[in-house]
Every structure is written in C-alpha cells, then in structure tokens.
Amino acid sequence: MKWSWKIARVAGIDISIHTTFLILIGWIGISAWLADHSLGAVVESVGFVLALFACVVIHEFSHALVARKYGIQTRDITLLPIGGVARLERMPEDPRQELWVAIAGPLANVVLSVILLVVLQLTGGLKSLADLSLQSSSFLARLTMVNITLALFNLLPAFPMDGGRVVRALLASRMEYTRATHYASVLGQVMAFILGFIGLLFNPFLIFIAFFVWIGAAQESSMVQVKSALGGIPVNRAMLTNFATLTPTDRLQQAVDLILSGYQQDFPVVSGGRVVGILTRQDLMHALSRDGVTANVASAMQQQFETADSTEMLDVVSQRLGEQPLHTMPVVHNGELVGLVTMDNVGEFLMVQAALEQSKKPNSV
C-alpha cells in the first residue's frame, strides 16, 4: 500500500503502518497534552492507542493464519486510523473456509477479552461487569471493552467487513457464489448508509467507516463478477498478438517513433527470443529527460516483471496483472513471447463477450 512503512515481519507476514496512522498518534498525543498539560497523560493516551492497535494486529493475524491453513498467503498487514487491513492473496471460494477465515478475527478479540477479564478478576481491577466502559479509569478495563466492541462491530453484516463475509459465506452455501456476493454487497451498502446516518447524528468517525464500506462492497462485487466472467477462458483468447518489440541495444528514439506511430504504450524487450525486460511509457519519458534519445533501451527498461503462460486462465492472469506495478504482462509459450495482456484489452474482451451474450438472447417485443 502506498505511503506505508514496514515496521516488522512476523510469521512471514510484513506489518506496515500508513502515514495517516502516525498522524492519528500525533493527534492523540497533542489532545492529551492540551487536556491535562501532563507528560504522563500523553504517554498513557498514546500507550492505550498502541495497545488497541496491537489487538487489531492480533485480529488481522488470526485471519491470516486461518487463511494460511487453507493454502492462502497474506502479503502484508497495514495499520490505518480506521483499523487494520490484511491483504490476502485471495478469499477462499469454499463457503466453509471463508466462514472460518472471516470469523477468526472477531473470535481473537473475544479470546483477548476473556483473558483480560480473568486478569482483572485476579488483580481485583474489576468488581463487576457493569464497571466495563470506554470511560473506565482502568487501562485494562478499557482495553477489555475495546476488544468486546471490536468483536461486535466487526460482526456487523456490512460487507466486506468480517460480518458481511460471514453473510456471503452462508449465502454461498445455498446459492451461486456471484449471486451471494451481490446480495452481501447490497446488504453492505445498506449498512454503510445506516452507519453514515448514525455518524451524522452522533459520531463523524462513522461516516469515514461508512464510506470505506460502501466503496469496498461495490469493488468486491465488481471484482467477483469480472472473475466469474473470465473464469475458464485461457489467456491466449484475449491477449494482444499485434504488437511491437524492442531489443536492449535499440535506441530510445526507436521507442519514441513506435509510440508516436501507434497505440502501444509499453514494449517488451526481447533478446535471443526471450523477454528480458519491459520498457514502459513512464520509464521512457524519465530516460528521455535524463539521457536523451540516443540512450539504449537497456538503460531504461524494467527487469523485474511477471509473465503469463498462454494456457493460464484469464481470471488468474488478470488478478496477477492488477496486483503488479506494471500495466502490461508478456504472454509466453515454451519461453517464447507470443502476446501481451493489459487491463485495457481484458476490459475490451469483457465488453465483446457481454455483447455476444446479449446477441444470443431473444429480442424483446
């Protein structure tokens, strides 16, 4: 995620903090100082927020570790002011697996709440459950209440939050996955509207959460629909086959001529019949401003890139393409370049397929 810094790596998973998280810490510290003019109050307030987000990290790790049990890796966990985001490679399409992955996070908060309650009872820090509140003077009591709140809040049926994914998993056990996602997304957007309305009346922070839920539900639904439409189609049916290539020793002037004379933006760089790099339009412009048109392509090309095999399924390739920084992926067969795939031509393929499907339907009178 952009504007994030890696702070640790645990169990093979990177933990990062977003810039806005640091802004939150600063705001908490300044607010505590203005309220009490006490360094102790600042330390306690910032310490509580850090403890809270430690619980958030445990919540996200629970998702990640259960997903790993089903063969799904987690790229990283990023801390944001609104919580944590665990980027899984994919969500399991088996409803039972998705149910366990989704519910693992809230269950972790429940377990933390029970542990904290036991500690409070043993230390005499809690006389009755009625003493639990976010305004409690006890650090552990407040942290207990936060974990209970996190568990309950995340179980709200606001897709793509945990509760919404539980709903999708339950629906998917009774109907087709795409339809289940659609219904869960609609419910999620209804919940986002309700959260936003409550936020207007009581807590503006809920408006931000409602916004992310609304956008997330729409994106998840769209992504699943696209994946369903592309499933079972090999990439060689949608790849570009009319394209230009460059060699590492070509001058940048040749790339400029190709861009100005055609539609292609990124160029595979081929040597000895093998793809050795990708020259993107952005890298070309940077190299032109730095070295001029006489520089070699090799000095500007990207050498870290992914390729797709011509027999791979288009839904898998399009997902990989969307996750990499480059906008073009070479398609190879037995190691030799046979095509290119971009998000633009995947979108065009989808439009063609939709038009063909529409032509098969009987005309309405």
C-alpha positions as CSV (number, residue, x, y, z in Angstrom):
1,M,0.0,0.0,0.0
2,K,1.3,3.5,-0.9
3,W,2.5,5.8,1.9
4,S,3.2,2.8,4.2
5,W,6.4,1.8,6.0
6,K,7.3,-1.7,7.0
7,I,7.9,-1.9,10.8
8,A,8.2,-5.7,11.4
9,R,7.9,-9.1,9.8
10,V,6.1,-11.8,11.9
11,A,5.4,-15.4,10.7
12,G,6.4,-14.4,7.2
13,I,4.0,-11.5,7.0
14,D,5.1,-7.9,6.8
15,I,3.5,-5.4,9.2
16,S,3.3,-1.8,7.9
17,I,2.0,1.5,9.2
18,H,0.3,4.0,7.0
19,T,1.3,7.7,7.2
20,T,-2.2,8.6,8.4
21,F,-1.7,6.3,11.4
22,L,1.2,8.4,12.5
23,I,-1.0,11.5,12.2
24,L,-3.5,9.8,14.5
25,I,-0.8,9.1,17.1
26,G,0.3,12.7,16.9
27,W,-3.3,14.0,17.2
28,I,-3.9,11.7,20.3
29,G,-0.7,12.9,22.0
30,I,-1.5,16.6,21.3
31,S,-5.1,16.3,22.5
32,A,-3.9,14.6,25.8
33,W,-1.4,17.4,26.4
34,L,-3.9,20.2,25.8
35,A,-6.4,18.5,28.1
36,D,-4.0,17.8,31.1
37,H,-0.7,19.5,30.3
38,S,0.9,16.3,31.6
39,L,3.5,14.1,30.0
40,G,2.0,11.2,31.9
41,A,-1.3,11.8,30.3
42,V,0.3,11.9,26.8
43,V,2.2,8.6,27.5
44,E,-1.0,6.9,28.8
45,S,-3.1,8.1,25.9
46,V,-0.6,7.1,23.2
47,G,0.1,3.8,25.0
48,F,-3.5,2.9,25.1
49,V,-3.9,3.6,21.3
50,L,-0.8,1.5,20.7
51,A,-2.2,-1.3,22.8
52,L,-5.5,-1.0,21.0
53,F,-3.8,-1.4,17.6
54,A,-1.8,-4.4,19.0
55,C,-5.1,-6.0,19.4
56,V,-6.0,-5.0,15.9
57,V,-2.8,-6.7,14.6
58,I,-3.8,-9.9,16.5
59,H,-7.2,-9.7,14.9
60,E,-5.7,-9.5,11.4
61,F,-3.1,-12.2,12.1
62,S,-6.0,-14.5,13.1
63,H,-7.5,-14.0,9.6
64,A,-4.1,-14.5,8.0
65,L,-3.2,-17.7,9.9
66,V,-6.5,-19.4,9.3
67,A,-6.2,-18.4,5.6
68,R,-2.7,-20.0,5.5
69,K,-4.3,-23.2,6.8
70,Y,-6.3,-23.3,3.5
71,G,-3.2,-22.5,1.4
72,I,-3.8,-18.8,1.1
73,Q,-0.9,-16.5,1.8
74,T,-1.1,-13.0,3.2
75,R,1.0,-10.3,1.5
76,D,1.0,-7.8,4.4
77,I,-0.9,-6.2,7.2
78,T,-1.2,-2.4,7.2
79,L,-2.3,-0.3,10.1
80,L,-4.7,2.6,9.3
81,P,-6.5,5.0,11.6
82,I,-9.7,3.1,10.9
83,G,-8.1,-0.3,11.8
84,G,-6.0,-2.9,10.1
85,V,-6.1,-4.4,6.6
86,A,-4.7,-7.9,5.9
87,R,-4.1,-8.3,2.2
88,L,-4.8,-11.9,1.4
89,E,-3.8,-13.3,-2.0
90,R,-7.5,-14.2,-2.4
91,M,-10.5,-15.1,-0.4
92,P,-11.4,-18.8,-0.3
93,E,-14.4,-19.6,-2.5
94,D,-15.4,-22.6,-0.4
95,P,-18.1,-21.1,1.9
96,R,-16.9,-23.1,4.9
97,Q,-13.4,-21.9,4.5
98,E,-14.4,-18.3,4.1
99,L,-16.7,-18.5,7.1
100,W,-13.7,-19.6,9.3
101,V,-11.3,-17.0,7.8
102,A,-13.9,-14.3,8.4
103,I,-14.9,-15.2,11.9
104,A,-11.3,-15.8,13.1
105,G,-10.7,-12.1,13.7
106,P,-13.7,-11.4,15.9
107,L,-13.0,-14.7,17.8
108,A,-9.5,-13.5,18.5
109,N,-10.9,-10.3,20.1
110,V,-13.3,-12.5,22.2
111,V,-10.4,-14.6,23.4
112,L,-8.4,-11.4,24.3
113,S,-11.5,-10.1,26.2
114,V,-11.7,-13.2,28.2
115,I,-8.0,-13.2,29.1
116,L,-8.2,-9.5,30.1
117,L,-11.3,-10.2,32.2
118,V,-9.5,-13.1,34.0
119,V,-6.5,-10.8,34.7
120,L,-8.8,-8.0,36.0
121,Q,-10.6,-10.5,38.3
122,L,-7.3,-11.9,39.7
123,T,-5.8,-8.5,40.3
124,G,-9.0,-7.0,41.8
125,G,-9.3,-4.5,39.0
126,L,-12.9,-5.2,38.2
127,K,-15.7,-5.6,40.8
128,S,-18.5,-6.2,38.3
129,L,-19.0,-6.3,34.5
130,A,-21.1,-3.1,34.9
131,D,-17.8,-1.3,35.6
132,L,-16.6,-2.0,32.0
133,S,-16.8,1.0,29.8
134,L,-14.6,3.0,27.4
135,Q,-14.6,5.8,30.0
136,S,-13.3,3.5,32.8
137,S,-10.2,4.7,34.6
138,S,-8.6,1.3,34.4
139,F,-6.3,0.8,31.4
140,L,-7.1,-3.0,31.2
141,A,-10.8,-2.4,31.7
142,R,-10.9,0.0,28.8
143,L,-8.8,-2.4,26.7
144,T,-11.2,-5.2,27.5
145,M,-14.2,-3.1,26.4
146,V,-12.4,-2.2,23.2
147,N,-11.9,-5.8,22.3
148,I,-15.6,-6.6,23.0
149,T,-16.5,-3.6,20.8
150,L,-14.1,-4.7,18.1
151,A,-15.6,-8.2,18.1
152,L,-19.2,-6.9,17.9
153,F,-18.6,-4.2,15.4
154,N,-16.7,-6.4,13.0
155,L,-19.6,-8.9,13.1
156,L,-22.0,-6.3,11.7
157,P,-23.3,-7.6,8.3
158,A,-21.5,-4.8,6.5
159,F,-19.7,-6.5,3.6
160,P,-16.8,-6.6,3.1
161,M,-16.3,-6.4,6.9
162,D,-16.0,-9.7,8.7
163,G,-19.7,-9.9,9.4
164,G,-20.5,-9.3,5.8
165,R,-18.1,-12.0,4.7
166,V,-19.9,-14.4,7.1
167,V,-23.2,-13.5,5.4
168,R,-21.6,-14.1,2.0
169,A,-20.3,-17.5,3.1
170,L,-23.7,-18.5,4.5
171,L,-25.4,-17.3,1.3
172,A,-22.8,-19.1,-0.9
173,S,-23.6,-22.4,0.8
174,R,-27.1,-22.1,-0.6
175,M,-26.7,-20.3,-4.0
176,E,-24.1,-19.5,-6.7
177,Y,-21.1,-17.5,-5.4
178,T,-21.6,-14.4,-7.6
179,R,-25.2,-14.1,-6.6
180,A,-24.2,-14.5,-2.9
181,T,-21.6,-11.7,-3.3
182,H,-24.2,-9.4,-5.0
183,Y,-26.7,-9.8,-2.1
184,A,-24.0,-9.4,0.5
185,S,-22.7,-6.3,-1.3
186,V,-26.2,-4.8,-1.4
187,L,-26.6,-5.5,2.4
188,G,-23.2,-4.0,3.0
189,Q,-24.2,-0.8,1.2
190,V,-27.4,-0.6,3.2
191,M,-25.4,-1.0,6.4
192,A,-23.0,1.7,5.1
193,F,-25.9,4.1,4.6
194,I,-27.2,3.4,8.2
195,L,-23.7,3.9,9.6
196,G,-23.3,7.1,7.7
197,F,-26.7,8.4,9.0
198,I,-25.7,7.5,12.6
199,G,-22.4,9.2,12.1
200,L,-24.1,12.4,11.0
201,L,-26.1,12.4,14.2
202,F,-23.6,11.2,16.8
203,N,-20.1,10.3,15.6
204,P,-18.5,11.7,12.4
205,F,-15.9,9.0,12.5
206,L,-18.6,6.5,11.5
207,I,-19.0,8.5,8.2
208,F,-15.5,7.5,7.2
209,I,-16.1,3.9,8.0
210,A,-19.4,4.0,6.1
211,F,-17.6,5.5,3.0
212,F,-15.0,2.7,3.0
213,V,-17.7,0.0,3.5
214,W,-19.7,1.4,0.6
215,I,-16.7,1.6,-1.8
216,G,-15.4,-1.8,-0.6
217,A,-18.7,-3.6,-1.2
218,A,-19.0,-2.2,-4.7
219,Q,-15.4,-3.1,-5.6
220,E,-15.7,-6.6,-4.2
221,S,-18.9,-7.3,-6.1
222,S,-17.5,-6.0,-9.3
223,M,-14.3,-8.0,-8.9
224,V,-16.2,-11.2,-8.3
225,Q,-18.4,-10.6,-11.3
226,V,-15.3,-10.0,-13.5
227,K,-13.6,-13.1,-12.2
228,S,-16.7,-15.1,-12.9
229,A,-16.9,-13.8,-16.5
230,L,-13.3,-14.6,-17.1
231,G,-13.2,-18.0,-15.4
232,G,-12.4,-21.0,-17.7
233,I,-11.0,-18.8,-20.5
234,P,-7.3,-19.2,-21.5
235,V,-5.3,-16.0,-21.8
236,N,-4.4,-16.7,-25.4
237,R,-8.1,-16.0,-26.3
238,A,-7.8,-12.4,-25.1
239,M,-4.1,-11.5,-25.5
240,L,-2.8,-8.9,-27.9
241,T,-1.0,-10.5,-30.8
242,N,-0.3,-7.4,-32.9
243,F,2.5,-5.6,-31.1
244,A,6.0,-4.2,-31.5
245,T,9.1,-5.3,-29.6
246,L,12.4,-3.7,-28.9
247,T,15.9,-5.1,-28.2
248,P,18.2,-4.0,-25.3
249,T,20.6,-2.3,-27.8
250,D,17.9,-0.3,-29.6
251,R,18.0,3.5,-29.1
252,L,15.2,5.2,-27.2
253,Q,14.4,7.1,-30.4
254,Q,13.0,3.9,-31.8
255,A,10.6,3.6,-28.9
256,V,9.6,7.2,-29.4
257,D,8.8,6.5,-33.1
258,L,6.7,3.5,-32.2
259,I,4.7,5.4,-29.6
260,L,4.0,8.3,-32.0
261,S,3.1,6.0,-34.8
262,G,0.8,3.6,-33.0
263,Y,-1.3,2.8,-30.0
264,Q,1.2,0.8,-27.9
265,Q,2.4,2.3,-24.6
266,D,4.6,-0.4,-23.1
267,F,7.1,-2.5,-25.1
268,P,8.5,-6.0,-24.3
269,V,12.3,-6.1,-24.7
270,V,13.4,-9.3,-26.4
271,S,16.9,-10.8,-26.7
272,G,17.6,-14.2,-28.3
273,G,13.9,-14.9,-28.5
274,R,13.3,-14.4,-24.7
275,V,11.7,-11.4,-22.9
276,V,14.4,-9.7,-20.8
277,G,12.6,-6.5,-19.9
278,I,9.6,-4.2,-20.3
279,L,10.0,-0.6,-21.4
280,T,7.0,1.4,-20.0
281,R,6.0,4.8,-21.3
282,Q,6.7,6.4,-17.9
283,D,10.2,4.9,-17.8
284,L,10.8,6.0,-21.4
285,M,9.8,9.6,-20.5
286,H,12.1,9.7,-17.5
287,A,15.0,8.3,-19.6
288,L,14.4,10.8,-22.3
289,S,14.6,13.7,-19.9
290,R,17.7,12.3,-18.3
291,D,19.7,10.8,-21.2
292,G,18.1,11.8,-24.4
293,V,17.0,9.7,-27.5
294,T,20.5,8.2,-28.1
295,A,20.5,6.1,-24.9
296,N,20.0,2.4,-25.1
297,V,16.7,0.7,-24.2
298,A,18.5,-1.5,-21.7
299,S,19.2,1.6,-19.5
300,A,15.5,2.4,-19.1
301,M,13.7,-1.0,-19.2
302,Q,12.2,-2.7,-16.2
303,Q,14.0,-6.0,-15.5
304,Q,11.6,-7.2,-12.7
305,F,8.4,-8.3,-14.3
306,E,6.0,-11.2,-14.4
307,T,5.0,-13.3,-17.4
308,A,1.9,-15.4,-18.1
309,D,1.8,-18.8,-19.9
310,S,-0.6,-18.8,-22.8
311,T,-2.6,-21.7,-21.3
312,E,-3.2,-19.9,-18.0
313,M,-6.8,-18.9,-17.2
314,L,-7.6,-15.3,-17.9
315,D,-9.2,-14.6,-14.4
316,V,-6.0,-15.7,-12.7
317,V,-3.8,-13.6,-15.0
318,S,-6.0,-10.5,-14.7
319,Q,-5.8,-10.7,-10.9
320,R,-2.0,-11.0,-11.1
321,L,-1.8,-8.1,-13.5
322,G,-3.9,-5.9,-11.3
323,E,-1.6,-6.6,-8.3
324,Q,1.7,-5.8,-10.1
325,P,3.1,-2.3,-10.7
326,L,3.4,-2.8,-14.5
327,H,0.4,-2.4,-16.7
328,T,1.5,-4.9,-19.3
329,M,2.3,-8.6,-18.9
330,P,4.1,-10.6,-21.6
331,V,2.4,-13.9,-22.5
332,V,4.9,-16.7,-23.4
333,H,4.6,-20.2,-24.8
334,N,7.6,-22.6,-24.2
335,G,9.6,-19.5,-23.1
336,E,8.9,-17.5,-26.3
337,L,6.9,-14.3,-26.5
338,V,3.5,-14.9,-28.2
339,G,1.4,-12.0,-26.9
340,L,0.7,-9.2,-24.4
341,V,-2.1,-8.8,-21.9
342,T,-3.2,-5.5,-20.4
343,M,-6.1,-4.4,-18.3
344,D,-7.4,-2.4,-21.2
345,N,-7.6,-5.4,-23.5
346,V,-9.1,-7.5,-20.7
347,G,-11.8,-4.9,-20.4
348,E,-12.4,-4.9,-24.2
349,F,-12.6,-8.7,-24.1
350,L,-15.3,-8.5,-21.4
351,M,-17.3,-5.9,-23.5
352,V,-17.1,-8.2,-26.5
353,Q,-18.2,-11.2,-24.5
354,A,-21.1,-9.2,-23.0
355,A,-22.2,-8.1,-26.5
356,L,-22.1,-11.6,-27.8
357,E,-24.1,-12.9,-24.8
358,Q,-26.7,-10.2,-25.4
359,S,-27.0,-11.2,-29.1
360,K,-27.9,-14.7,-28.0
361,K,-30.9,-13.5,-26.0
362,P,-34.3,-13.4,-27.8
363,N,-35.3,-9.9,-28.9
364,S,-38.0,-8.4,-26.6
365,V,-41.1,-7.2,-28.3
